[in-house]
Amino acid sequence: MKHDACLGVYLAELHFTEARTLKDKRAPLASLRDVLQSRFHASFSEVGLQDAWQRARVLVVLAASSLQQTRERLDDIDRYLHARDFDVSRVLLKTADTVETVWEFDS
């Protein structure tokens, strides 16, 4: 039986050139989290560089019912991040896979 469940993963490093303190970085990250959750229905977490005041490593994960939809939403997220007031210094991972390729499970 074919399962139409797909996962998208986006891992990136962000650079906040205007930030002078950790507090300066936290506000745009909180805003980014809120938008990614509400507009893109994605999960968001800061997963690295938490003590750096101008940089953050963020992980965005989403689920969708087709690879095409997953890839389109990842592209939308990528465009959204690149249009913000901070710089996307590196995209470390941007991938979409079916759940079946990630986990083996019984039907």
C-alpha positions in Angstrom: 0.0 0.0 0.0 1.4 3.4 -1.0 1.4 6.1 1.7 1.1 9.7 0.5 2.8 11.3 3.5 5.9 13.4 2.8 8.3 15.3 5.0 10.2 18.5 4.1 13.3 19.6 6.0 15.1 22.9 5.7 18.2 23.7 7.8 19.8 27.1 7.4 22.2 29.5 9.1 20.9 33.1 9.5 23.0 36.2 10.0 21.5 39.2 11.9 23.9 42.0 10.9 22.0 44.6 13.0 21.9 42.6 16.2 24.2 43.8 19.0 22.8 41.5 21.7 21.1 38.2 22.0 17.9 40.0 22.7 18.2 41.8 19.3 18.3 38.3 17.7 15.5 36.8 19.7 12.7 39.1 18.5 13.1 38.4 14.7 13.5 34.7 15.5 10.2 34.7 17.5 8.5 36.5 14.6 9.9 34.0 12.1 8.7 31.1 14.2 5.2 32.5 14.4 5.0 33.1 10.6 6.4 29.7 9.7 3.9 28.0 12.0 0.8 30.0 11.0 1.4 30.7 7.3 3.4 27.6 6.2 2.2 25.1 8.8 5.8 24.2 9.6 7.6 23.4 12.8 10.5 25.7 13.7 13.4 25.4 16.1 16.7 27.2 16.7 19.1 24.3 16.8 22.5 25.9 16.9 24.5 29.0 17.6 22.1 30.0 20.4 24.8 32.0 22.2 26.0 33.9 19.1 24.3 37.3 19.0 24.4 37.7 15.2 24.0 34.1 13.9 21.4 31.3 14.3 21.0 27.8 12.9 17.4 27.0 12.4 15.5 23.9 11.5 12.2 24.0 9.7 10.2 20.8 9.2 6.8 20.3 7.4 4.5 17.5 6.4 2.4 17.4 3.3 0.5 14.8 1.2 2.6 14.9 -1.9 6.3 15.4 -2.9 5.2 18.3 -5.2 3.4 20.1 -2.4 6.3 19.5 0.0 8.8 20.9 -2.5 6.6 23.9 -3.3 6.2 24.7 0.4 10.0 24.4 0.9 10.6 26.8 -2.0 8.1 29.2 -0.5 9.8 29.1 2.8 13.2 29.6 1.1 11.9 32.7 -0.8 10.3 34.0 2.4 13.6 33.7 4.4 15.6 35.3 1.7 13.2 38.3 1.6 13.6 39.1 5.3 15.7 41.7 7.1 18.4 39.2 8.0 20.8 37.3 5.7 20.5 33.6 4.9 24.2 32.8 5.1 24.0 29.1 4.3 21.3 26.6 3.4 22.7 23.4 4.8 19.8 21.1 3.9 16.7 21.4 1.8 15.0 18.1 1.1 11.7 16.4 0.6 11.0 12.7 0.9 8.1 10.4 1.3 7.7 9.0 4.8 8.3 5.5 3.4 11.9 6.4 2.4 12.6 7.7 5.9 10.9 5.0 8.0 9.9 1.5 7.3 6.5 0.5 8.8 3.8 -2.0 8.3 0.7 -1.1 6.4 
